[in-house]
Amino acid sequence: MKSLIFIAICAVFLGSASYLGSLYFFGNPAPAQKIDNGPTYALALTGDQDAGRLLGKDDIEWRKVPDRKKTDNLLIGKSPDASRPARAVLIRSGLKDDFLERKDYLLPEEKGYLAALVGEGMRAATIPVENYAAYSAILHPGDHVDLILRYTVTVHNGASEIAVRTLLRNVRLIDTDGHLSKTKILNKKTGTGDSTQVTLAVKPSELEILALAEEKGTFRLVPRGSGKALAGVSGPSELRERDLFPKDGAPDVAVPRIVRVMRGSDVSVLTLGPVKLRSAKESEK
């Protein structure tokens, strides 16, 4: 028992001597320094966005994460110039400056992507548009447009005239640069391949309207502004050539006057001089 106590006292003495010796010869050890890896960046929204929004390069950006914020579920980047997810669609609405989590969006190769892009209860309709090139630099998925149909109608005297109709109002673009339908088709008017297909999110009842209208004429897009004006509802309104240019309306057609003369069982036909049929505008006067 005495030997064990002696051994313990010797161990304590030797340990203390070793510690005091290291302090005497080497001094106090330098404190451990915290490694600074620089700021942490995460993807954040640049503005308020609704679910179904196809995120473009201007919709998200890398921002410095505050030191106090947890980064476990955020999308972390090494620098503000790091690559961003391409053609991601939001599956929940977000506010400006919100940091994105991976569960907040879907990529094109993931299940449910197209359904999230189109929106609940809506349908994806791909149509040819004549004038897309005029707006290709400013139109983006998620923008709202009016859809105009340009076609030709036949009037009462057999002549034809141009007519336009606002076919749909306030429809949302879900594809504008051909990723869903990257093709150019023949322009019915010019015979050249300058009509580009775009994809719209429409109501089920509007699919038949688009299918019939595509056979009738050609489509043109008109971008809409933001705000309360977007509360417009779908509904056709037509304007004909004669409504704008009544004097240049359908030309008069000269037709012969035919008179049938019946005398008992005898029937004779008399052809008189031609007479001009008046246009509808003149007939109303």
C-alpha positions as CSV (number, residue, x, y, z in Angstrom):
1,M,0.0,0.0,0.0
2,K,2.8,2.3,0.9
3,S,4.5,1.6,-2.5
4,L,1.4,2.6,-4.4
5,I,1.2,5.9,-2.6
6,F,4.9,6.5,-3.3
7,I,4.4,5.8,-7.0
8,A,1.5,8.2,-7.3
9,I,3.5,11.0,-5.5
10,C,6.4,10.4,-7.9
11,A,4.1,10.6,-11.0
12,V,2.6,13.9,-9.9
13,F,6.0,15.3,-9.1
14,L,7.4,14.3,-12.5
15,G,4.4,15.7,-14.4
16,S,4.7,19.0,-12.6
17,A,8.4,19.2,-13.3
18,S,7.9,18.5,-17.0
19,Y,5.2,21.2,-17.3
20,L,7.4,23.8,-15.4
21,G,10.4,22.9,-17.5
22,S,8.5,23.4,-20.8
23,L,7.3,26.8,-19.6
24,Y,10.9,27.8,-18.6
25,F,12.5,26.7,-21.9
26,F,9.7,27.3,-24.5
27,G,7.3,29.8,-22.9
28,N,3.5,29.8,-23.2
29,P,2.1,28.1,-26.3
30,A,0.5,30.4,-28.9
31,P,-3.4,30.2,-28.8
32,A,-5.1,28.4,-31.6
33,Q,-6.2,30.7,-34.4
34,K,-9.6,30.5,-35.9
35,I,-9.4,29.7,-39.6
36,D,-11.3,32.4,-41.7
37,N,-12.6,30.9,-44.9
38,G,-14.1,34.1,-46.1
39,P,-17.8,35.1,-46.5
40,T,-20.4,32.5,-47.2
41,Y,-22.7,33.1,-50.3
42,A,-26.1,31.6,-50.8
43,L,-28.8,32.0,-53.6
44,A,-31.5,34.6,-52.9
45,L,-34.5,36.0,-54.8
46,T,-34.1,39.5,-56.2
47,G,-37.8,40.1,-56.1
48,D,-41.2,38.6,-55.1
49,Q,-41.9,35.5,-57.1
50,D,-45.0,33.2,-57.3
51,A,-44.9,29.5,-57.4
52,G,-44.5,28.3,-61.0
53,R,-42.0,31.0,-61.9
54,L,-39.3,29.9,-64.2
55,L,-36.2,31.5,-62.6
56,G,-34.1,33.5,-65.0
57,K,-30.7,35.0,-64.5
58,D,-32.2,38.2,-63.2
59,D,-34.5,36.5,-60.6
60,I,-31.8,35.0,-58.4
61,E,-28.3,36.0,-57.3
62,W,-25.6,35.0,-54.9
63,R,-25.6,37.1,-51.7
64,K,-23.5,37.1,-48.5
65,V,-25.1,35.2,-45.7
66,P,-25.2,37.0,-42.4
67,D,-23.0,35.4,-39.7
68,R,-26.0,34.7,-37.4
69,K,-28.0,32.8,-40.1
70,K,-27.9,29.0,-40.2
71,T,-26.7,27.7,-43.6
72,D,-27.6,24.0,-43.2
73,N,-30.4,24.0,-45.9
74,L,-29.2,26.9,-48.1
75,L,-27.6,26.6,-51.5
76,I,-24.0,27.6,-50.8
77,G,-21.6,29.1,-53.3
78,K,-17.9,29.9,-53.1
79,S,-18.3,33.3,-54.7
80,P,-20.9,35.7,-56.0
81,D,-20.0,34.6,-59.6
82,A,-20.7,30.9,-59.0
83,S,-23.0,29.1,-61.4
84,R,-26.7,29.1,-60.8
85,P,-29.3,26.4,-61.4
86,A,-30.5,26.6,-65.0
87,R,-34.3,26.8,-65.8
88,A,-35.3,26.0,-62.2
89,V,-39.0,26.5,-61.5
90,L,-40.2,27.6,-58.0
91,I,-42.6,25.3,-56.3
92,R,-43.4,27.7,-53.5
93,S,-43.8,31.5,-53.5
94,G,-41.0,33.6,-52.2
95,L,-40.4,37.2,-51.2
96,K,-37.6,39.5,-52.2
97,D,-34.3,38.7,-50.4
98,D,-35.4,35.2,-49.3
99,F,-32.6,32.7,-49.4
100,L,-33.4,29.6,-51.5
101,E,-33.4,26.1,-50.2
102,R,-33.0,23.1,-52.5
103,K,-36.6,22.0,-51.7
104,D,-37.9,25.3,-53.1
105,Y,-37.5,24.5,-56.8
106,L,-37.4,21.7,-59.4
107,L,-35.0,21.3,-62.3
108,P,-36.0,20.1,-65.8
109,E,-34.8,16.6,-65.3
110,E,-36.8,16.1,-62.1
111,K,-40.3,14.6,-61.7
112,G,-43.1,17.1,-61.5
113,Y,-41.2,19.9,-63.3
114,L,-43.7,20.5,-66.1
115,A,-46.7,20.3,-63.8
116,A,-45.1,22.9,-61.5
117,L,-44.3,25.1,-64.5
118,V,-47.8,25.0,-66.0
119,G,-49.6,25.6,-62.7
120,E,-52.5,23.9,-60.9
121,G,-55.6,23.3,-63.2
122,M,-53.9,24.8,-66.2
123,R,-52.7,23.3,-69.5
124,A,-49.6,23.8,-71.6
125,A,-50.4,25.0,-75.2
126,T,-47.7,25.4,-77.8
127,I,-48.6,27.7,-80.7
128,P,-46.8,29.4,-83.6
129,V,-46.3,33.2,-83.2
130,E,-45.4,35.6,-86.0
131,N,-43.9,38.5,-84.1
132,Y,-42.0,36.7,-81.3
133,A,-38.7,38.0,-82.7
134,A,-39.8,41.6,-82.0
135,Y,-40.0,40.9,-78.3
136,S,-37.5,38.1,-77.8
137,A,-35.0,40.3,-75.9
138,I,-37.5,41.5,-73.3
139,L,-40.0,38.6,-72.9
140,H,-39.3,36.0,-70.2
141,P,-41.1,33.0,-68.8
142,G,-43.7,34.2,-66.3
143,D,-44.6,37.3,-68.3
144,H,-48.2,37.9,-69.2
145,V,-49.4,38.7,-72.7
146,D,-52.5,39.1,-74.9
147,L,-52.9,36.9,-77.9
148,I,-54.2,38.4,-81.1
149,L,-55.5,36.4,-84.1
150,R,-55.1,37.8,-87.6
151,Y,-57.2,36.2,-90.3
152,T,-59.2,36.9,-93.5
153,V,-63.0,36.9,-93.8
154,T,-65.3,36.8,-96.8
155,V,-67.9,39.5,-97.0
156,H,-71.4,39.4,-98.6
157,N,-70.3,40.3,-102.1
158,G,-67.6,37.6,-102.3
159,A,-64.6,39.8,-101.6
160,S,-62.3,39.3,-98.6
161,E,-60.9,41.6,-96.0
162,I,-58.4,41.4,-93.1
163,A,-59.7,41.1,-89.5
164,V,-58.1,40.9,-86.1
165,R,-59.5,39.5,-82.9
166,T,-58.2,39.6,-79.3
167,L,-58.4,35.9,-78.7
168,L,-57.1,35.6,-75.1
169,R,-56.1,38.2,-72.5
170,N,-53.6,37.9,-69.6
171,V,-52.1,34.5,-70.5
172,R,-48.8,33.5,-68.9
173,L,-45.8,32.5,-70.9
174,I,-44.1,29.4,-69.7
175,D,-41.6,29.0,-72.5
176,T,-40.2,31.8,-74.7
177,D,-36.9,30.7,-76.0
178,G,-37.7,27.3,-77.4
179,H,-36.5,25.0,-74.7
180,L,-39.8,23.1,-74.5
181,S,-40.4,23.4,-78.3
182,K,-37.3,24.6,-80.0
183,T,-38.5,24.8,-83.6
184,K,-39.4,27.4,-86.3
185,I,-42.3,26.8,-88.6
186,L,-43.5,28.2,-91.9
187,N,-45.1,31.6,-91.7
188,K,-48.5,31.3,-93.5
189,K,-48.3,34.8,-94.9
190,T,-44.7,35.2,-96.0
191,G,-43.8,31.6,-96.7
192,T,-40.6,31.9,-94.6
193,G,-39.6,30.2,-91.4
194,D,-39.9,33.2,-89.1
195,S,-42.7,32.0,-86.9
196,T,-41.5,30.7,-83.6
197,Q,-43.4,28.4,-81.3
198,V,-44.0,29.5,-77.7
199,T,-45.8,27.8,-74.9
200,L,-48.6,29.3,-72.9
201,A,-50.4,28.3,-69.7
202,V,-54.1,28.3,-70.6
203,K,-57.4,27.1,-69.2
204,P,-58.8,23.8,-70.4
205,S,-61.6,25.6,-72.2
206,E,-59.1,27.7,-74.1
207,L,-57.4,24.7,-75.8
208,E,-60.2,24.3,-78.3
209,I,-60.2,28.0,-79.1
210,L,-56.5,27.9,-79.9
211,A,-56.8,24.8,-82.0
212,L,-59.6,26.3,-84.1
213,A,-57.9,29.7,-84.4
214,E,-54.6,28.2,-85.6
215,E,-56.4,26.8,-88.6
216,K,-58.1,30.1,-89.3
217,G,-55.1,32.5,-89.2
218,T,-51.9,33.6,-87.5
219,F,-51.1,34.5,-83.9
220,R,-49.4,37.6,-82.6
221,L,-48.3,38.4,-79.0
222,V,-48.8,41.7,-77.2
223,P,-46.8,42.1,-73.8
224,R,-48.8,43.3,-70.8
225,G,-47.8,45.6,-68.0
226,S,-47.9,44.7,-64.3
227,G,-50.4,45.7,-61.7
228,K,-54.2,45.7,-61.5
229,A,-54.4,45.8,-65.3
230,L,-53.7,42.1,-65.2
231,A,-57.1,41.4,-63.8
232,G,-58.5,41.3,-67.4
233,V,-60.5,38.2,-68.4
234,S,-60.4,36.2,-71.7
235,G,-62.9,37.3,-74.3
236,P,-62.8,37.9,-78.0
237,S,-63.2,41.3,-79.6
238,E,-63.0,41.7,-83.4
239,L,-61.9,44.6,-85.6
240,R,-62.3,44.4,-89.4
241,E,-60.5,46.3,-92.1
242,R,-63.6,48.3,-93.1
243,D,-63.9,49.5,-89.5
244,L,-60.7,51.4,-89.7
245,F,-60.8,52.2,-93.5
246,P,-64.4,52.4,-94.5
247,K,-63.6,54.0,-97.9
248,D,-61.1,51.3,-98.6
249,G,-63.4,48.5,-97.7
250,A,-64.6,45.6,-99.8
251,P,-64.8,46.7,-103.5
252,D,-68.2,47.0,-105.2
253,V,-69.0,44.1,-107.5
254,A,-70.9,44.6,-110.7
255,V,-73.5,41.9,-111.3
256,P,-76.0,41.5,-114.1
257,R,-79.7,41.9,-113.4
258,I,-81.7,38.8,-114.3
259,V,-85.4,39.0,-114.6
260,R,-87.6,35.9,-115.0
261,V,-90.9,36.4,-116.8
262,M,-93.6,33.7,-116.3
263,R,-96.6,33.6,-118.6
264,G,-98.6,30.5,-117.9
265,S,-96.4,27.6,-118.6
266,D,-93.9,29.7,-120.5
267,V,-90.9,31.1,-118.7
268,S,-88.5,33.6,-120.2
269,V,-85.3,35.2,-118.8
270,L,-84.4,38.8,-119.5
271,T,-80.8,40.0,-118.7
272,L,-80.6,43.7,-118.0
273,G,-77.6,46.0,-117.6
274,P,-75.2,45.4,-114.6
275,V,-75.6,47.1,-111.3
276,K,-73.1,47.7,-108.5
277,L,-73.7,46.1,-105.1
278,R,-73.1,48.6,-102.3
279,S,-70.9,47.8,-99.3
280,A,-72.5,47.2,-95.9
281,K,-71.5,50.7,-94.7
282,E,-73.2,52.3,-97.7
283,S,-76.3,50.1,-97.3
284,E,-76.7,51.4,-93.7
285,K,-76.9,55.0,-94.9
